[in-house]
Amino acid sequence: MKIKEILDALEQMAPLAYAEDFDNVGLLLGDQNAEATGILVCHDALEGVIDEAINKNCNLVVCFHPILFGGLKKITGKNYVERSLLKAIKNDIAIYAVHTALDNHQYGVNKIFCDALGLTNTKVLIPKQNFIRKLITFTVPENAAEVRRALFEVGAGTIGNYENCSFVSNGTGTYRGNSKSNPVIGERNELIEASEIKIEVTFEKHLESKILKALFTSHIYEEVAYEIYDLKNEHQNIGLGMIGEFENEMQEADFLTFVKEKMEANGIRHSQFLQKSIKKVAVLGGSGSYAIKNAINAGADAFLTADLKYHQFYEAENRLLLADIGHFESERYTKNYIVDFLRKKILNFAIILSEENTNPVKYL
């Protein structure tokens, strides 16, 4: 099996187009055309993890956090990033990172977080903006069903829990082909008025090349008329953070004790208790201070995230319980999810969960 085939499966799990613009995801190091010997899945591709990959004959490391984030001008082994990369290069080990591509997925990091706590009725906390586009095209009635079928097959017309969504209207189209044209209806240099169908569908912007290929392949016209627009609509199933509910509410101290146990947190920093019960909870795995207001506006009783600074605890504004459970802890089940996904997609192949604990934060 080529590494590229595994990367295709990873993109099904977490499309790279879902990642934030600042992020560095995908294949960071290695030859995608090399034969894969095994996959090691980890949280951080540190030097110890690369050693583990070598010992377990895995030449592909799939990590959550990208080990290569900023630009490098030299790789001399002077720091932990360069040492990891050097060792991987010397041993022909490829490194692939998912990070915010999986953060933004509706079944990704934050759904895993919610599931670990038993939250139900979950939805995205901060829906992704500027990600939906609209295609409008025109064809004759006899070709309309074929065009729509082709567009649906490559992902157009999916809205929330619904597929094959489109709007169709009737109208009259006009055209005159020049001497080099080859019209389907009428003759060259003849003004044609014909009944046409207008088809409108939305799609995720990273699918545009597939959408256009399907349109041109299925359309019978020599020249295909179409329009593409960026929409202001939020994508309700893609975005950062998530909010859900407990079946039964808890008191604040009991809630934090429950979270500490479920997420295996060694300590939880939190804002002052408000003497209110906790039922509706917002979560954001990793550094999520920017989403405090989103959690408040969503009506959360509590917001769980990580890497909060001193003054950011004030931003709770006595409206919700704010808790920092630790960066690694908030994402701890992510690598297990990746392993489970790959084992279902790739049968009879070595897919190994790393035994290395790469959490850099220790507690007394």
C-alpha positions in Angstrom: 0.0 0.0 0.0 1.3 3.4 -0.9 1.3 6.2 1.7 -0.8 8.2 -0.6 -3.7 5.7 -0.2 -3.6 6.2 3.5 -3.6 10.0 3.1 -6.7 9.7 1.0 -8.4 7.9 3.9 -7.2 10.6 6.3 -8.7 13.3 4.1 -12.0 11.5 4.2 -11.8 11.7 8.0 -10.8 15.3 8.1 -10.7 17.2 4.8 -7.7 19.6 4.8 -10.0 22.3 3.5 -11.7 22.4 6.9 -8.4 23.6 8.6 -7.9 27.1 9.7 -5.9 29.4 7.5 -3.1 29.8 10.0 -2.6 26.0 10.4 -0.1 23.6 8.9 -1.9 20.3 8.1 -1.5 17.4 5.8 1.7 15.7 4.7 4.5 17.7 6.4 7.4 15.4 5.6 8.0 12.4 3.4 7.2 10.8 0.1 3.6 10.0 -0.5 4.5 7.5 -3.2 6.6 5.3 -0.8 5.3 1.9 0.2 3.8 2.1 3.7 5.1 -0.4 6.3 2.9 0.7 9.2 1.1 3.7 10.8 1.8 5.1 14.2 -0.8 7.5 15.5 0.2 10.0 18.2 -0.7 13.4 19.7 2.7 15.1 19.0 5.4 13.8 16.7 8.2 14.3 19.2 11.6 12.5 19.0 10.5 9.8 21.3 7.5 9.1 19.0 9.9 8.8 16.0 12.0 6.3 18.0 8.8 4.4 18.7 7.9 4.4 15.0 11.4 3.1 14.1 11.1 0.3 16.7 7.6 -0.7 15.5 8.5 -0.5 11.7 6.1 2.3 11.0 7.1 4.7 8.3 4.1 7.0 8.6 3.4 9.0 11.8 -0.1 10.5 12.0 -0.1 13.2 14.6 -2.7 15.6 15.9 -0.5 18.7 16.4 1.8 19.6 13.5 5.4 19.3 14.6 6.4 21.6 11.8 4.3 24.8 12.3 6.4 27.9 11.6 9.0 28.4 8.8 12.4 26.8 9.2 15.6 28.1 7.5 17.9 25.5 8.9 17.5 22.0 10.3 20.5 21.4 12.5 19.0 19.6 15.5 19.2 22.6 17.9 15.7 22.2 19.3 13.0 19.5 19.7 11.3 20.3 16.4 14.5 20.0 14.4 15.6 16.9 16.2 12.3 15.1 15.4 12.5 16.1 11.8 16.1 15.1 11.4 15.4 11.7 12.8 12.3 11.2 10.7 14.3 12.2 7.5 17.2 9.9 8.3 14.8 7.0 8.7 12.5 7.7 5.8 9.5 8.4 8.1 6.6 10.5 6.8 4.7 12.8 9.1 1.0 13.8 8.6 -0.9 16.2 10.8 -4.7 16.7 11.1 -5.0 19.4 13.8 -7.7 22.0 13.0 -9.0 20.0 10.0 -10.3 17.6 12.7 -11.1 20.4 15.1 -13.6 21.8 12.7 -15.2 18.5 11.7 -18.7 17.8 13.2 -17.5 14.3 14.4 -14.0 15.5 15.3 -12.2 16.8 18.4 -15.1 18.5 20.1 -17.7 15.9 19.3 -15.2 13.4 20.9 -14.9 15.7 23.9 -18.7 15.9 24.2 -19.1 12.1 23.8 -16.6 11.5 26.6 -18.7 13.6 28.9 -22.0 12.1 27.7 -23.4 15.4 26.3 -26.4 15.1 23.9 -28.1 17.4 21.4 -24.7 18.7 20.4 -24.1 21.4 17.8 -21.2 23.5 16.6 -20.4 26.5 18.8 -18.7 28.7 16.2 -19.9 27.7 12.7 -17.4 28.2 9.9 -17.8 31.4 7.8 -17.2 31.9 4.1 -17.2 28.2 3.3 -20.3 27.8 1.2 -20.7 28.7 -2.5 -23.6 28.6 -4.9 -23.6 27.3 -8.5 -26.2 28.4 -11.0 -26.4 26.8 -14.4 -28.8 26.4 -17.3 -29.7 23.5 -19.6 -32.5 22.1 -21.7 -35.2 20.1 -19.8 -34.0 16.8 -21.3 -30.6 17.3 -19.7 -31.6 18.7 -16.3 -31.9 15.4 -14.4 -28.5 14.2 -15.6 -26.8 17.4 -14.6 -28.3 17.4 -11.2 -27.5 13.7 -10.6 -23.8 14.4 -11.6 -23.6 17.4 -9.3 -25.1 15.5 -6.3 -22.7 12.6 -6.8 -19.7 14.9 -6.1 -21.2 16.6 -3.0 -23.3 19.5 -4.3 -26.7 20.1 -2.7 -25.8 19.0 0.8 -27.4 21.2 3.5 -27.2 20.1 7.1 -28.9 16.7 7.4 -30.3 16.9 3.8 -28.7 15.8 0.5 -29.6 16.3 -3.1 -31.0 19.8 -2.4 -31.5 22.1 -5.4 -33.9 24.6 -6.8 -35.1 24.4 -10.4 -37.0 27.0 -12.4 -38.2 27.3 -16.0 -37.3 30.0 -18.4 -36.3 30.9 -22.0 -32.7 31.1 -23.1 -31.4 32.8 -26.2 -28.1 32.4 -28.2 -26.6 32.8 -31.6 -23.6 30.7 -32.5 -20.9 32.0 -34.8 -19.4 30.2 -37.8 -17.1 28.2 -35.5 -19.8 27.0 -33.2 -21.4 23.6 -33.0 -24.9 24.2 -31.4 -26.9 21.3 -30.0 -30.1 23.1 -30.9 -30.4 25.1 -34.1 -27.8 26.1 -36.7 -24.8 28.4 -36.8 -25.5 32.1 -37.2 -29.2 31.4 -36.2 -30.8 33.2 -33.3 -32.3 30.5 -31.0 -34.9 30.9 -28.3 -35.3 27.6 -26.3 -37.0 26.5 -23.2 -34.3 26.0 -20.5 -34.1 24.9 -16.9 -32.2 26.9 -14.3 -30.5 24.8 -11.7 -29.2 26.2 -8.4 -27.2 24.2 -5.8 -24.9 25.1 -2.9 -21.6 23.3 -2.2 -18.5 23.5 0.1 -15.9 25.6 -1.6 -13.1 23.0 -1.6 -15.3 20.9 -3.9 -15.4 23.5 -6.7 -13.1 21.7 -9.1 -15.1 18.4 -8.7 -18.3 20.3 -9.1 -17.2 22.0 -12.4 -15.8 18.8 -13.8 -19.2 17.0 -13.1 -21.0 20.0 -14.7 -19.0 20.0 -17.9 -19.1 16.2 -18.2 -22.8 15.9 -17.8 -23.9 19.0 -19.7 -24.8 18.6 -23.4 -24.1 22.2 -24.5 -20.9 23.1 -26.3 -20.5 26.2 -24.1 -21.8 25.7 -20.6 -23.3 28.9 -18.9 -22.8 28.9 -15.2 -22.3 31.3 -12.3 -20.6 30.8 -8.9 -21.2 33.0 -5.8 -19.7 33.1 -2.3 -22.5 33.0 0.3 -22.6 34.7 3.7 -24.4 31.6 5.2 -22.6 29.9 8.1 -21.9 26.2 7.8 -23.8 24.7 10.7 -21.9 21.4 10.7 -18.4 22.7 10.4 -16.7 24.9 12.9 -14.8 25.2 16.2 -16.1 24.1 19.6 -19.4 22.4 20.4 -22.3 22.8 22.9 -24.5 20.1 24.3 -26.6 19.1 27.3 -26.5 16.7 30.2 -29.6 14.6 30.7 -29.5 15.6 34.4 -28.1 18.8 35.8 -25.2 18.8 38.3 -24.0 21.1 41.0 -20.8 23.0 40.0 -18.4 21.1 42.3 -19.8 17.7 41.3 -19.6 18.8 37.6 -15.9 19.6 37.8 -15.2 16.4 39.7 -17.0 14.5 37.0 -15.0 16.3 34.2 -11.7 15.7 36.0 -12.5 12.0 36.2 -13.8 11.6 32.6 -11.0 13.6 31.0 -8.3 12.3 33.3 -7.3 15.8 34.3 -4.7 16.2 37.0 -6.0 19.6 37.9 -8.7 22.1 36.8 -8.4 25.8 37.1 -11.8 27.5 37.1 -13.7 30.8 37.7 -15.7 31.4 40.8 -18.8 29.3 41.5 -22.1 31.0 40.7 -24.2 28.7 42.9 -26.1 27.5 39.8 -26.6 24.0 38.4 -24.8 22.9 35.2 -26.8 21.4 32.4 -25.8 23.1 29.1 -22.0 22.9 28.5 -19.8 24.3 25.8 -16.4 22.7 25.0 -13.5 23.6 22.8 -10.5 21.3 22.8 -7.1 23.0 23.0 -6.7 26.8 23.4 -10.2 28.2 23.4 -10.1 31.6 25.2 -11.4 33.3 22.1 -14.7 31.4 22.4 -15.7 32.6 25.9 -18.2 35.1 24.5 -19.6 32.5 22.1 -20.2 30.2 25.0 -22.0 32.9 26.9 -24.1 33.9 23.9 -25.0 30.3 23.4 -26.5 30.1 26.9 -23.9 27.7 28.3 -23.8 27.1 32.0 -20.2 26.1 31.7 -17.3 26.3 29.2 -14.5 23.8 29.2 -11.3 24.6 27.3 -7.6 25.1 28.0 -4.7 27.6 28.1 -6.6 30.3 29.9 -4.7 33.3 31.1 -5.3 35.1 34.4 -7.4 38.0 33.1 -9.4 35.7 30.9 -11.2 34.2 33.9 -12.8 37.6 34.4 -14.4 37.3 31.0 -16.9 34.7 32.5 -18.6 37.9 33.8 -20.5 35.8 36.4 -22.6 34.4 33.6 -21.0 30.9 33.3 -18.5 28.6 35.0 -15.2 28.8 33.1 -12.8 25.9 33.4 -9.3 25.2 32.1 -8.8 21.4 32.1 -5.5 21.3 30.3 -4.6 21.4 26.6 -3.6 17.7 26.3 -6.4 16.6 28.5 -9.1 18.3 26.4 -7.8 16.5 23.3 -6.7 13.2 24.9 -9.1 10.9 23.1 -8.4 12.3 19.6 -5.7 9.8 18.7 -7.9 6.9 19.7 -10.5 8.2 17.3 -8.0 8.4 14.5 -6.9 4.8 15.1 -10.4 3.5 15.2 -11.3 5.4 11.9 -8.2 4.0 10.1 -8.7 0.5 11.3 -12.2 0.5 9.8 -11.0 2.0 6.5 -7.8 0.0 6.1 -8.0 -3.7 7.0 -5.2 -6.1 7.7 -2.6 -3.4 8.1 -0.5 -2.3 11.1 -2.2 0.8 12.7 -0.7 1.4 16.1 -1.7 3.8 18.9 1.5 5.4 20.3 2.4 4.6 23.8 4.3 7.8 24.3 2.8 10.4 26.6 3.7 13.7 25.0 1.9 16.0 27.4 4.6 18.5 28.4 2.7 19.8 31.5 3.3 17.9 34.7 1.6 18.3 38.1 2.7 17.8 41.7 
